Amino acid sequence: MFIISRCLLGCHCKYNGGHNRSERVLDFASCHSCLSVCPETRAELPSPRPPAEHQQGERLRILDREGKDLTEDFVRGAELSYRDVLEEASKRGEVVEGAILKANSPSCGAGMIYDGTFSGTKIPGNGVFAEMLIKAGIPVRTEKDEAFDFPPAASEKPDETK
């Protein structure tokens, strides 16, 4: 089973009320067992709302453009989404093989996120949900990756008889 950011499938859950529909992601989803998630709406953050970014510092802080601290919401949304993923994988009897998440997002960005200045500047880092998946050993890609290449799932053993 693969995890996919709901906004990439065309759902209007983005902070500004829009979506980030990706035909490549939709094509991938049409051929694989998938579960769509949006950690931000899972935390019951409204859409639309002001944009939020990670703030640089020693501890995790996510503030919106108006200065409101949303850290607890983002963490709660990531935790609830991860729990949902594990429950659904168990229900389906499947392993979580990987995730395709929204690039640069404070929840789902993988490898690069916005720097907290609301200037469009990106820095190395991961969103809260992406970081949680990476720490759990789940491969994470974004819609911007050239290929959605995932290693075989841990329960899939290569056929050594060939």
DRENTORKOL-3810 file (N, C-alpha, C; in nm, 4 decimals):
REM DRENTORKOL-3810
@n.u->0.0850; n.v->-0.1181; n.w->0.0000; ca.u->0.0000; ca.v->0.0000; ca.w->0.0000; c.u->0.0893; c.v->0.1241; c.w->0.0000
@n.u->0.0487; n.v->0.2228; n.w->-0.0755; ca.u->0.1217; ca.v->0.3490; ca.w->-0.0817; c.u->0.0375; c.v->0.4610; c.w->-0.0200
@n.u->0.1045; n.v->0.5536; n.w->0.0433; ca.u->0.0416; ca.v->0.6718; ca.w->0.1017; c.u->0.0552; c.v->0.7840; c.w->-0.0002
@n.u->-0.0511; n.v->0.8569; n.w->-0.0251; ca.u->-0.0445; ca.v->0.9687; ca.w->-0.1193; c.u->-0.1100; c.v->1.0913; c.w->-0.0566
@n.u->-0.0435; n.v->1.2058; n.w->-0.0703; ca.u->-0.1025; ca.v->1.3315; ca.w->-0.0240; c.u->-0.2314; c.v->1.3566; c.w->-0.1005
@n.u->-0.3369; n.v->1.3770; n.w->-0.0259; ca.u->-0.4708; ca.v->1.3935; ca.w->-0.0834; c.u->-0.4757; c.v->1.5078; c.w->-0.1859
@n.u->-0.4053; n.v->1.6170; n.w->-0.1614; ca.u->-0.4091; ca.v->1.7314; ca.w->-0.2543; c.u->-0.3548; c.v->1.6945; c.w->-0.3920
@n.u->-0.2622; n.v->1.5960; n.w->-0.3970; ca.u->-0.2049; ca.v->1.5540; ca.w->-0.5257; c.u->-0.3056; c.v->1.4772; c.w->-0.6109
@n.u->-0.4108; n.v->1.4290; n.w->-0.5453; ca.u->-0.5159; ca.v->1.3566; ca.w->-0.6169; c.u->-0.6302; c.v->1.4485; c.w->-0.6585
@n.u->-0.6141; n.v->1.5795; n.w->-0.6312; ca.u->-0.7133; ca.v->1.6780; ca.w->-0.6740; c.u->-0.8116; c.v->1.7198; c.w->-0.5671
@n.u->-0.7934; n.v->1.6738; n.w->-0.4449; ca.u->-0.8833; ca.v->1.7153; ca.w->-0.3369; c.u->-0.8495; c.v->1.8569; c.w->-0.2925
@n.u->-0.9507; n.v->1.9359; n.w->-0.2675; ca.u->-0.9336; ca.v->2.0755; ca.w->-0.2274; c.u->-0.9067; c.v->2.0852; c.w->-0.0770
@n.u->-0.7871; n.v->2.0454; n.w->-0.0363; ca.u->-0.7505; ca.v->2.0490; ca.w->0.1056; c.u->-0.6275; c.v->2.1354; c.w->0.1310
@n.u->-0.5759; n.v->2.1975; n.w->0.0276; ca.u->-0.4584; ca.v->2.2833; ca.w->0.0401; c.u->-0.4913; c.v->2.4042; c.w->0.1284
@n.u->-0.3895; n.v->2.4623; n.w->0.1905; ca.u->-0.4111; ca.v->2.5747; ca.w->0.2830; c.u->-0.4955; c.v->2.6868; c.w->0.2221
@n.u->-0.4826; n.v->2.7087; n.w->0.0907; ca.u->-0.5562; ca.v->2.8185; ca.w->0.0278; c.u->-0.6901; c.v->2.7744; c.w->-0.0309
@n.u->-0.7306; n.v->2.6505; n.w->-0.0007; ca.u->-0.8568; ca.v->2.5982; ca.w->-0.0507; c.u->-0.8449; c.v->2.5272; c.w->-0.1841
@n.u->-0.7269; n.v->2.5295; n.w->-0.2414; ca.u->-0.7046; ca.v->2.4660; ca.w->-0.3708; c.u->-0.6526; c.v->2.3238; c.w->-0.3572
@n.u->-0.5913; n.v->2.2770; n.w->-0.4658; ca.u->-0.5333; ca.v->2.1422; ca.w->-0.4685; c.u->-0.4042; c.v->2.1471; c.w->-0.5484
@n.u->-0.3350; n.v->2.0364; n.w->-0.5545; ca.u->-0.2097; ca.v->2.0243; ca.w->-0.6300; c.u->-0.2164; c.v->1.9031; c.w->-0.7223
@n.u->-0.3290; n.v->1.8841; n.w->-0.7867; ca.u->-0.3529; ca.v->1.7666; ca.w->-0.8714; c.u->-0.2327; c.v->1.7399; c.w->-0.9617
@n.u->-0.1897; n.v->1.6134; n.w->-0.9615; ca.u->-0.0769; ca.v->1.5709; ca.w->-1.0434; c.u->-0.1187; c.v->1.4490; c.w->-1.1255
@n.u->-0.1163; n.v->1.4624; n.w->-1.2565; ca.u->-0.1540; ca.v->1.3507; ca.w->-1.3436; c.u->-0.0605; c.v->1.2315; c.w->-1.3233
@n.u->0.0681; n.v->1.2584; n.w->-1.3014; ca.u->0.1635; ca.v->1.1486; ca.w->-1.2767; c.u->0.1259; c.v->1.0708; c.w->-1.1508
@n.u->0.0869; n.v->1.1428; n.w->-1.0467; ca.u->0.0484; ca.v->1.0767; ca.w->-0.9217; c.u->-0.0832; c.v->1.0017; c.w->-0.9407
@n.u->-0.1770; n.v->1.0618; n.w->-1.0124; ca.u->-0.3033; ca.v->0.9932; ca.w->-1.0408; c.u->-0.2793; c.v->0.8647; c.w->-1.1202
@n.u->-0.1884; n.v->0.8696; n.w->-1.2178; ca.u->-0.1545; ca.v->0.7494; ca.w->-1.2956; c.u->-0.0963; c.v->0.6423; c.w->-1.2042
@n.u->-0.0057; n.v->0.6820; n.w->-1.1144; ca.u->0.0546; ca.v->0.5880; ca.w->-1.0201; c.u->-0.0546; c.v->0.5264; c.w->-0.9322
@n.u->-0.1422; n.v->0.6095; n.w->-0.8800; ca.u->-0.2473; ca.v->0.5625; ca.w->-0.7895; c.u->-0.3438; c.v->0.4662; c.w->-0.8588
@n.u->-0.3628; n.v->0.4834; n.w->-0.9899; ca.u->-0.4561; ca.v->0.3964; ca.w->-1.0618; c.u->-0.4035; c.v->0.2536; c.w->-1.0753
@n.u->-0.2728; n.v->0.2344; n.w->-1.0521; ca.u->-0.2111; ca.v->0.1025; ca.w->-1.0697; c.u->-0.1627; c.v->0.0410; c.w->-0.9385
@n.u->-0.1842; n.v->0.1089; n.w->-0.8265; ca.u->-0.1325; ca.v->0.0618; ca.w->-0.6977; c.u->-0.2391; c.v->0.0758; c.w->-0.5892
@n.u->-0.2247; n.v->-0.0061; n.w->-0.4878; ca.u->-0.3099; ca.v->0.0073; ca.w->-0.3700; c.u->-0.2624; c.v->0.1302; c.w->-0.2937
@n.u->-0.3526; n.v->0.2251; n.w->-0.2704; ca.u->-0.3140; ca.v->0.3534; ca.w->-0.2098; c.u->-0.4133; c.v->0.3972; c.w->-0.1033
@n.u->-0.3646; n.v->0.4815; n.w->-0.0155; ca.u->-0.4474; ca.v->0.5494; ca.w->0.0833; c.u->-0.4105; c.v->0.6967; c.w->0.0773
@n.u->-0.5094; n.v->0.7825; n.w->0.0574; ca.u->-0.4807; ca.v->0.9264; ca.w->0.0535; c.u->-0.4935; c.v->0.9840; c.w->0.1936
@n.u->-0.4045; n.v->1.0774; n.w->0.2249; ca.u->-0.4052; ca.v->1.1419; ca.w->0.3565; c.u->-0.3807; c.v->1.2913; c.w->0.3408
@n.u->-0.4299; n.v->1.3673; n.w->0.4380; ca.u->-0.3956; ca.v->1.5082; ca.w->0.4510; c.u->-0.3813; c.v->1.5340; c.w->0.6004
@n.u->-0.2586; n.v->1.5333; n.w->0.6508; ca.u->-0.2387; ca.v->1.5542; ca.w->0.7939; c.u->-0.2959; c.v->1.6863; c.w->0.8451
@n.u->-0.2988; n.v->1.7873; n.w->0.7617; ca.u->-0.3476; ca.v->1.9175; ca.w->0.8067; c.u->-0.4995; c.v->1.9165; c.w->0.8266
@n.u->-0.5727; n.v->1.8576; n.w->0.7334; ca.u->-0.7168; ca.v->1.8486; ca.w->0.7537; c.u->-0.7504; c.v->1.7433; c.w->0.8592
@n.u->-0.6641; n.v->1.6420; n.w->0.8735; ca.u->-0.6860; ca.v->1.5411; ca.w->0.9793; c.u->-0.6774; c.v->1.6074; c.w->1.1165
@n.u->-0.5970; n.v->1.7138; n.w->1.1270; ca.u->-0.5867; ca.v->1.7904; ca.w->1.2518; c.u->-0.6976; c.v->1.8949; c.w->1.2614
@n.u->-0.7878; n.v->1.8927; n.w->1.1644; ca.u->-0.9018; ca.v->1.9836; ca.w->1.1593; c.u->-0.8621; c.v->2.1292; c.w->1.1380
@n.u->-0.7480; n.v->2.1504; n.w->1.0711; ca.u->-0.7141; ca.v->2.2865; ca.w->1.0296; c.u->-0.8071; c.v->2.3238; c.w->0.9153
@n.u->-0.8562; n.v->2.4456; n.w->0.9144; ca.u->-0.9496; ca.v->2.4846; ca.w->0.8084; c.u->-0.8786; c.v->2.5049; c.w->0.6742
@n.u->-0.9576; n.v->2.5015; n.w->0.5687; ca.u->-0.9083; ca.v->2.5308; ca.w->0.4347; c.u->-1.0169; c.v->2.6140; c.w->0.3682
@n.u->-0.9882; n.v->2.7378; n.w->0.3335; ca.u->-0.8574; ca.v->2.8056; ca.w->0.3349; c.u->-0.8181; c.v->2.8584; c.w->0.4734
@n.u->-0.6878; n.v->2.8898; n.w->0.4815; ca.u->-0.6278; ca.v->2.9473; ca.w->0.6018; c.u->-0.4967; c.v->3.0117; c.w->0.5599
@n.u->-0.4343; n.v->3.0922; n.w->0.6462; ca.u->-0.3047; ca.v->3.1500; ca.w->0.6104; c.u->-0.1987; c.v->3.0396; c.w->0.5941
@n.u->-0.1027; n.v->3.0605; n.w->0.5061; ca.u->0.0028; ca.v->2.9600; ca.w->0.4896; c.u->0.0865; c.v->2.9477; c.w->0.6170
@n.u->0.1467; n.v->2.8306; n.w->0.6356; ca.u->0.2314; ca.v->2.8050; ca.w->0.7516; c.u->0.3649; c.v->2.7492; c.w->0.7044
@n.u->0.4703; n.v->2.7784; n.w->0.7798; ca.u->0.6039; ca.v->2.7291; ca.w->0.7465; c.u->0.6791; c.v->2.6935; c.w->0.8737
@n.u->0.7750; n.v->2.6016; n.w->0.8574; ca.u->0.8656; ca.v->2.5673; ca.w->0.9675; c.u->0.9504; c.v->2.6894; c.w->0.9996
@n.u->0.9698; n.v->2.7155; n.w->1.1272; ca.u->1.0577; ca.v->2.8244; ca.w->1.1693; c.u->1.1913; c.v->2.7638; c.w->1.2089
@n.u->1.2986; n.v->2.8264; n.w->1.1691; ca.u->1.4305; ca.v->2.7734; ca.w->1.2013; c.u->1.4573; c.v->2.7898; c.w->1.3500
@n.u->1.5238; n.v->2.6911; n.w->1.4057; ca.u->1.5554; ca.v->2.6942; ca.w->1.5474; c.u->1.5861; c.v->2.5540; c.w->1.5966
@n.u->1.6127; n.v->2.5443; n.w->1.7251; ca.u->1.6508; ca.v->2.4158; ca.w->1.7820; c.u->1.5336; c.v->2.3200; c.w->1.7976
@n.u->1.4130; n.v->2.3721; n.w->1.8129; ca.u->1.2985; ca.v->2.2828; ca.w->1.8286; c.u->1.1961; c.v->2.3103; c.w->1.7187
@n.u->1.1128; n.v->2.2121; n.w->1.6954; ca.u->1.0109; ca.v->2.2236; ca.w->1.5921; c.u->0.9108; c.v->2.3327; c.w->1.6271
@n.u->0.8934; n.v->2.4241; n.w->1.5329; ca.u->0.7894; ca.v->2.5270; ca.w->1.5449; c.u->0.7355; c.v->2.5554; c.w->1.4065
@n.u->0.6042; n.v->2.5550; n.w->1.3971; ca.u->0.5389; ca.v->2.5887; ca.w->1.2712; c.u->0.4423; c.v->2.7022; c.w->1.2999
@n.u->0.4670; n.v->2.8132; n.w->1.2315; ca.u->0.3835; ca.v->2.9323; ca.w->1.2498; c.u->0.3161; c.v->2.9662; c.w->1.1178
@n.u->0.1962; n.v->3.0225; n.w->1.1270; ca.u->0.1358; ca.v->3.0711; ca.w->1.0037; c.u->0.1847; c.v->3.2144; c.w->0.9787
@n.u->0.1485; n.v->3.2671; n.w->0.8640; ca.u->0.1969; ca.v->3.3996; ca.w->0.8237; c.u->0.1574; c.v->3.5088; c.w->0.9235
@n.u->0.0499; n.v->3.4862; n.w->0.9990; ca.u->0.0043; ca.v->3.5842; ca.w->1.0982; c.u->0.0711; c.v->3.5651; c.w->1.2344
@n.u->0.1601; n.v->3.4654; n.w->1.2450; ca.u->0.2329; ca.v->3.4420; ca.w->1.3700; c.u->0.1684; c.v->3.3423; c.w->1.4636
@n.u->0.0579; n.v->3.2811; n.w->1.4232; ca.u->-0.0093; ca.v->3.1832; ca.w->1.5091; c.u->0.0709; c.v->3.0531; c.w->1.5098
@n.u->0.0980; n.v->3.0007; n.w->1.6293; ca.u->0.1745; ca.v->2.8767; ca.w->1.6436; c.u->0.0824; c.v->2.7574; c.w->1.6175
@n.u->0.1116; n.v->2.6824; n.w->1.5128; ca.u->0.0318; ca.v->2.5664; ca.w->1.4736; c.u->0.1062; c.v->2.4350; c.w->1.4956
@n.u->0.2162; n.v->2.4406; n.w->1.5685; ca.u->0.3007; ca.v->2.3225; ca.w->1.5869; c.u->0.2209; c.v->2.2026; c.w->1.6373
@n.u->0.1435; n.v->2.2225; n.w->1.7435; ca.u->0.0673; ca.v->2.1105; ca.w->1.8001; c.u->-0.0314; c.v->2.0536; c.w->1.6996
@n.u->-0.0936; n.v->2.1382; n.w->1.6189; ca.u->-0.1876; ca.v->2.0905; ca.w->1.5170; c.u->-0.1162; c.v->2.0040; c.w->1.4135
@n.u->-0.0005; n.v->2.0496; n.w->1.3679; ca.u->0.0737; ca.v->1.9754; ca.w->1.2667; c.u->0.1226; c.v->1.8415; c.w->1.3212
@n.u->0.1690; n.v->1.8403; n.w->1.4447; ca.u->0.2147; ca.v->1.7154; ca.w->1.5057; c.u->0.0970; c.v->1.6204; c.w->1.5246
@n.u->-0.0147; n.v->1.6713; n.w->1.5758; ca.u->-0.1334; ca.v->1.5876; ca.w->1.5971; c.u->-0.1836; c.v->1.5308; c.w->1.4641
@n.u->-0.1882; n.v->1.6136; n.w->1.3612; ca.u->-0.2327; ca.v->1.5669; ca.w->1.2296; c.u->-0.1431; c.v->1.4590; c.w->1.1734
@n.u->-0.0120; n.v->1.4741; n.w->1.1925; ca.u->0.0826; ca.v->1.3731; ca.w->1.1453; c.u->0.0629; c.v->1.2427; c.w->1.2219
@n.u->0.0496; n.v->1.2524; n.w->1.3531; ca.u->0.0304; ca.v->1.1321; ca.w->1.4350; c.u->-0.0992; c.v->1.0596; c.w->1.4004
@n.u->-0.2081; n.v->1.1342; n.w->1.3854; ca.u->-0.3364; ca.v->1.0736; ca.w->1.3505; c.u->-0.3313; c.v->1.0102; c.w->1.2113
@n.u->-0.2676; n.v->1.0792; n.w->1.1177; ca.u->-0.2568; ca.v->1.0261; ca.w->0.9811; c.u->-0.1736; c.v->0.8980; c.w->0.9799
@n.u->-0.0649; n.v->0.8969; n.w->1.0552; ca.u->0.0194; ca.v->0.7775; ca.w->1.0607; c.u->-0.0584; c.v->0.6611; c.w->1.1225
@n.u->-0.1327; n.v->0.6886; n.w->1.2276; ca.u->-0.2159; ca.v->0.5849; ca.w->1.2891; c.u->-0.3183; c.v->0.5319; c.w->1.1883
@n.u->-0.3817; n.v->0.6228; n.w->1.1131; ca.u->-0.4783; ca.v->0.5818; ca.w->1.0104; c.u->-0.4138; c.v->0.4903; c.w->0.9068
@n.u->-0.2928; n.v->0.5259; n.w->0.8654; ca.u->-0.2197; ca.v->0.4466; ca.w->0.7658; c.u->-0.1942; c.v->0.3059; c.w->0.8195
@n.u->-0.1432; n.v->0.2957; n.w->0.9418; ca.u->-0.1129; ca.v->0.1646; ca.w->0.9994; c.u->-0.2394; c.v->0.0806; c.w->1.0152
@n.u->-0.3472; n.v->0.1426; n.w->1.0597; ca.u->-0.4741; ca.v->0.0701; ca.w->1.0754; c.u->-0.5259; c.v->0.0202; c.w->0.9407
@n.u->-0.5191; n.v->0.1052; n.w->0.8386; ca.u->-0.5693; ca.v->0.0661; ca.w->0.7066; c.u->-0.4819; c.v->-0.0433; c.w->0.6452
@n.u->-0.3515; n.v->-0.0330; n.w->0.6608; ca.u->-0.2620; ca.v->-0.1365; ca.w->0.6085; c.u->-0.2918; c.v->-0.2701; c.w->0.6763
@n.u->-0.3124; n.v->-0.2672; n.w->0.8069; ca.u->-0.3442; ca.v->-0.3883; ca.w->0.8816; c.u->-0.4777; c.v->-0.4463; c.w->0.8352
@n.u->-0.5779; n.v->-0.3603; n.w->0.8185; ca.u->-0.7104; ca.v->-0.4031; ca.w->0.7737; c.u->-0.7023; c.v->-0.4690; c.w->0.6356
@n.u->-0.6189; n.v->-0.4124; n.w->0.5485; ca.u->-0.6056; ca.v->-0.4659; ca.w->0.4121; c.u->-0.5106; c.v->-0.5860; c.w->0.4071
@n.u->-0.4341; n.v->-0.6057; n.w->0.5141; ca.u->-0.3339; ca.v->-0.7117; ca.w->0.5131; c.u->-0.2180; c.v->-0.6786; c.w->0.4203
@n.u->-0.1843; n.v->-0.5496; n.w->0.4122; ca.u->-0.0784; ca.v->-0.5032; ca.w->0.3218; c.u->0.0330; c.v->-0.4351; c.w->0.4003
@n.u->0.1474; n.v->-0.4234; n.w->0.3366; ca.u->0.2600; ca.v->-0.3505; ca.w->0.3951; c.u->0.2614; c.v->-0.2103; c.w->0.3354
@n.u->0.3074; n.v->-0.1131; n.w->0.4112; ca.u->0.3225; ca.v->0.0222; ca.w->0.3583; c.u->0.4547; c.v->0.0236; c.w->0.2816
@n.u->0.4440; n.v->0.0381; n.w->0.1498; ca.u->0.5613; ca.v->0.0296; ca.w->0.0630; c.u->0.6308; c.v->0.1629; c.w->0.0426
@n.u->0.5565; n.v->0.2726; n.w->0.0569; ca.u->0.6161; ca.v->0.4033; ca.w->0.0340; c.u->0.5093; c.v->0.5109; c.w->0.0339
@n.u->0.5557; n.v->0.6339; n.w->0.0126; ca.u->0.4644; ca.v->0.7482; ca.w->0.0129; c.u->0.5038; c.v->0.8470; c.w->-0.0957
@n.u->0.4034; n.v->0.9065; n.w->-0.1577; ca.u->0.4246; ca.v->1.0178; ca.w->-0.2501; c.u->0.3544; c.v->1.1363; c.w->-0.1858
@n.u->0.4333; n.v->1.2330; n.w->-0.1410; ca.u->0.3816; ca.v->1.3449; ca.w->-0.0640; c.u->0.4061; c.v->1.4776; c.w->-0.1342
@n.u->0.3347; n.v->1.5807; n.w->-0.0915; ca.u->0.3443; ca.v->1.7143; ca.w->-0.1509; c.u->0.4767; c.v->1.7802; c.w->-0.1170
@n.u->0.5521; n.v->1.8113; n.w->-0.2188; ca.u->0.6834; ca.v->1.8754; ca.w->-0.2030; c.u->0.6713; c.v->2.0074; c.w->-0.1271
@n.u->0.7701; n.v->2.0342; n.w->-0.0435; ca.u->0.7906; ca.v->2.1619; ca.w->0.0270; c.u->0.6902; c.v->2.1920; c.w->0.1375
@n.u->0.5919; n.v->2.1078; n.w->0.1565; ca.u->0.4864; ca.v->2.1313; ca.w->0.2556; c.u->0.5405; c.v->2.1181; c.w->0.3981
@n.u->0.4878; n.v->2.1978; n.w->0.4913; ca.u->0.5316; ca.v->2.1841; ca.w->0.6309; c.u->0.4882; c.v->2.0507; c.w->0.6918
@n.u->0.3933; n.v->1.9828; n.w->0.6297; ca.u->0.3537; ca.v->1.8485; ca.w->0.6733; c.u->0.4240; c.v->1.7412; c.w->0.5916
@n.u->0.4216; n.v->1.7569; n.w->0.4609; ca.u->0.4588; ca.v->1.6482; ca.w->0.3710; c.u->0.5882; c.v->1.6682; c.w->0.2925
@n.u->0.6482; n.v->1.7853; n.w->0.2984; ca.u->0.7715; ca.v->1.8092; ca.w->0.2228; c.u->0.8785; c.v->1.7084; c.w->0.2598
@n.u->0.9514; n.v->1.6604; n.w->0.1600; ca.u->1.0585; ca.v->1.5636; ca.w->0.1835; c.u->1.1854; c.v->1.6118; c.w->0.1134
@n.u->1.2861; n.v->1.6410; n.w->0.1923; ca.u->1.4138; ca.v->1.6868; ca.w->0.1378; c.u->1.4293; c.v->1.8377; c.w->0.1383
@n.u->1.3221; n.v->1.9087; n.w->0.1035; ca.u->1.3243; ca.v->2.0551; ca.w->0.1018; c.u->1.1909; c.v->2.1069; c.w->0.1562
@n.u->1.1990; n.v->2.2115; n.w->0.2373; ca.u->1.0794; ca.v->2.2782; ca.w->0.2900; c.u->1.1030; c.v->2.4292; c.w->0.2838
@n.u->0.9968; n.v->2.5057; n.w->0.2979; ca.u->1.0117; ca.v->2.6510; ca.w->0.3014; c.u->1.0771; c.v->2.6925; c.w->0.4334
@n.u->1.1536; n.v->2.8009; n.w->0.4281; ca.u->1.2430; ca.v->2.8381; ca.w->0.5394; c.u->1.1797; c.v->2.9180; c.w->0.6523
@n.u->1.0509; n.v->2.9476; n.w->0.6458; ca.u->0.9856; ca.v->3.0193; ca.w->0.7543; c.u->0.9782; c.v->3.1694; c.w->0.7351
@n.u->1.0301; n.v->3.2194; n.w->0.6230; ca.u->1.0265; ca.v->3.3638; ca.w->0.5979; c.u->0.9103; c.v->3.4038; c.w->0.5068
@n.u->0.8389; n.v->3.3050; n.w->0.4555; ca.u->0.7274; ca.v->3.3283; ca.w->0.3635; c.u->0.7730; c.v->3.4050; c.w->0.2391
@n.u->0.8982; n.v->3.3801; n.w->0.2001; ca.u->0.9556; ca.v->3.4459; ca.w->0.0826; c.u->0.9710; c.v->3.3501; c.w->-0.0347
@n.u->0.9318; n.v->3.2232; n.w->-0.0159; ca.u->0.9493; ca.v->3.1237; ca.w->-0.1220; c.u->1.0853; c.v->3.0559; c.w->-0.1161
@n.u->1.1687; n.v->3.0934; n.w->-0.0191; ca.u->1.3016; ca.v->3.0344; ca.w->-0.0056; c.u->1.2908; c.v->2.8958; c.w->0.0563
@n.u->1.3619; n.v->2.7993; n.w->-0.0035; ca.u->1.3593; ca.v->2.6626; ca.w->0.0467; c.u->1.4923; c.v->2.6274; c.w->0.1116
@n.u->1.4830; n.v->2.5388; n.w->0.2111; ca.u->1.6011; ca.v->2.4888; ca.w->0.2812; c.u->1.5883; c.v->2.3366; c.w->0.2945
@n.u->1.6997; n.v->2.2685; n.w->0.3169; ca.u->1.6906; ca.v->2.1241; ca.w->0.3400; c.u->1.6083; c.v->2.0956; c.w->0.4654
@n.u->1.5221; n.v->1.9961; n.w->0.4566; ca.u->1.4405; ca.v->1.9568; ca.w->0.5713; c.u->1.3211; c.v->1.8756; c.w->0.5276
@n.u->1.2471; n.v->1.8270; n.w->0.6261; ca.u->1.1281; ca.v->1.7468; ca.w->0.6004; c.u->1.0094; c.v->1.8025; c.w->0.6771
@n.u->0.8917; n.v->1.7847; n.w->0.6212; ca.u->0.7698; ca.v->1.8188; ca.w->0.6926; c.u->0.7479; c.v->1.7207; c.w->0.8071
@n.u->0.6568; n.v->1.7536; n.w->0.8960; ca.u->0.6321; ca.v->1.6737; ca.w->1.0158; c.u->0.5916; c.v->1.5300; c.w->0.9808
@n.u->0.4947; n.v->1.5130; n.w->0.8918; ca.u->0.4479; ca.v->1.3797; ca.w->0.8543; c.u->0.5559; c.v->1.3044; c.w->0.7774
@n.u->0.6210; n.v->1.3718; n.w->0.6833; ca.u->0.7284; ca.v->1.3071; ca.w->0.6069; c.u->0.8382; c.v->1.2577; c.w->0.7003
@n.u->0.8767; n.v->1.3384; n.w->0.7957; ca.u->0.9816; ca.v->1.2995; ca.w->0.8906; c.u->0.9390; c.v->1.1762; c.w->0.9701
@n.u->0.8132; n.v->1.1718; n.w->1.0095; ca.u->0.7612; ca.v->1.0572; ca.w->1.0843; c.u->0.7718; c.v->0.9292; c.w->1.0011
@n.u->0.7354; n.v->0.9384; n.w->0.8735; ca.u->0.7429; ca.v->0.8215; ca.w->0.7857; c.u->0.8870; c.v->0.7780; c.w->0.7630
@n.u->0.9744; n.v->0.8746; n.w->0.7414; ca.u->1.1158; ca.v->0.8436; ca.w->0.7187; c.u->1.1747; c.v->0.7735; c.w->0.8407
@n.u->1.1451; n.v->0.8232; n.w->0.9596; ca.u->1.1950; ca.v->0.7606; ca.w->1.0828; c.u->1.1403; c.v->0.6189; c.w->1.0998
@n.u->1.0214; n.v->0.5931; n.w->1.0439; ca.u->0.9614; ca.v->0.4594; ca.w->1.0507; c.u->1.0152; c.v->0.3675; c.w->0.9406
@n.u->1.1039; n.v->0.4201; n.w->0.8565; ca.u->1.1630; ca.v->0.3393; ca.w->0.7500; c.u->1.0803; c.v->0.3310; c.w->0.6239
@n.u->0.9836; n.v->0.4199; n.w->0.6095; ca.u->0.8983; ca.v->0.4209; ca.w->0.4905; c.u->0.9590; c.v->0.5156; c.w->0.3876
@n.u->0.9895; n.v->0.4665; n.w->0.2685; ca.u->1.0468; ca.v->0.5533; ca.w->0.1644; c.u->0.9482; c.v->0.6624; c.w->0.1235
@n.u->0.9974; n.v->0.7850; n.w->0.1144; ca.u->0.9130; ca.v->0.8993; ca.w->0.0801; c.u->0.9645; c.v->0.9650; c.w->-0.0470
@n.u->0.8728; n.v->0.9911; n.w->-0.1385; ca.u->0.9013; ca.v->1.0655; ca.w->-0.2611; c.u->0.8045; c.v->1.1829; c.w->-0.2650
@n.u->0.8309; n.v->1.2781; n.w->-0.3547; ca.u->0.7364; ca.v->1.3869; ca.w->-0.3782; c.u->0.6952; c.v->1.3840; c.w->-0.5250
@n.u->0.5926; n.v->1.4599; n.w->-0.5560; ca.u->0.5453; ca.v->1.4650; ca.w->-0.6945; c.u->0.6512; c.v->1.5225; c.w->-0.7877
@n.u->0.7524; n.v->1.5873; n.w->-0.7329; ca.u->0.8571; ca.v->1.6477; ca.w->-0.8156; c.u->0.9687; c.v->1.5498; c.w->-0.8504
@n.u->0.9729; n.v->1.4352; n.w->-0.7844; ca.u->1.0753; ca.v->1.3357; ca.w->-0.8161; c.u->1.0549; c.v->1.2856; c.w->-0.9582
@n.u->1.1663; n.v->1.2602; n.w->-1.0279; ca.u->1.1568; ca.v->1.2145; ca.w->-1.1668; c.u->1.0880; c.v->1.0798; c.w->-1.1775
@n.u->1.1166; n.v->0.9919; n.w->-1.0812; ca.u->1.0566; ca.v->0.8583; ca.w->-1.0837; c.u->1.0058; c.v->0.8236; c.w->-0.9449
@n.u->0.9010; n.v->0.7472; n.w->-0.9427; ca.u->0.8492; ca.v->0.6976; ca.w->-0.8156; c.u->0.9058; c.v->0.5567; c.w->-0.7957
@n.u->1.0367; n.v->0.5527; n.w->-0.7735; ca.u->1.1060; ca.v->0.4247; ca.w->-0.7570; c.u->1.1102; c.v->0.3874; c.w->-0.6093
@n.u->1.0455; n.v->0.2782; n.w->-0.5764; ca.u->1.0414; ca.v->0.2335; ca.w->-0.4384; c.u->1.1089; c.v->0.0976; c.w->-0.4297
@n.u->1.1872; n.v->0.0763; n.w->-0.3241; ca.u->1.2466; ca.v->-0.0563; ca.w->-0.3058; c.u->1.1370; c.v->-0.1570; c.w->-0.2755
@n.u->1.1641; n.v->-0.2864; n.w->-0.2976; ca.u->1.0626; ca.v->-0.3869; ca.w->-0.2622; c.u->1.0264; c.v->-0.3762; c.w->-0.1148
@n.u->0.9004; n.v->-0.3985; n.w->-0.0839; ca.u->0.8555; ca.v->-0.3940; ca.w->0.0557; c.u->0.9281; c.v->-0.4995; c.w->0.1365
@n.u->0.9450; n.v->-0.4734; n.w->0.2640; ca.u->1.0193; ca.v->-0.5628; ca.w->0.3531; c.u->0.9662; c.v->-0.7052; c.w->0.3509
@n.u->0.8360; n.v->-0.7224; n.w->0.3331; ca.u->0.7800; ca.v->-0.8576; ca.w->0.3347; c.u->0.7948; c.v->-0.9280; c.w->0.2000
@n.u->0.8367; n.v->-0.8524; n.w->0.0985; ca.u->0.8564; ca.v->-0.9134; ca.w->-0.0333; c.u->0.9996; c.v->-0.9612; c.w->-0.0431
@n.u->1.0186; n.v->-1.0908; n.w->-0.0525; ca.u->1.1527; ca.v->-1.1475; ca.w->-0.0606; c.u->1.1837; c.v->-1.1764; c.w->-0.2068
@n.u->1.3048; n.v->-1.1403; n.w->-0.2510; ca.u->1.3406; ca.v->-1.1686; ca.w->-0.3899; c.u->1.3392; c.v->-1.3201; c.w->-0.4150
@n.u->1.2989; n.v->-1.3589; n.w->-0.5332; ca.u->1.2981; ca.v->-1.4991; ca.w->-0.5693; c.u->1.4412; c.v->-1.5417; c.w->-0.5996
@n.u->1.4997; n.v->-1.6208; n.w->-0.5109; ca.u->1.6399; ca.v->-1.6606; ca.w->-0.5255; c.u->1.6552; c.v->-1.7875; c.w->-0.6089
@n.u->1.5456; n.v->-1.8436; n.w->-0.6606; ca.u->1.5540; ca.v->-1.9645; ca.w->-0.7402; c.u->1.5851; c.v->-1.9355; c.w->-0.8859
@n.u->1.5806; n.v->-1.8109; n.w->-0.9235; ca.u->1.6043; ca.v->-1.7742; ca.w->-1.0645; c.u->1.7518; c.v->-1.7689; c.w->-1.0931
END
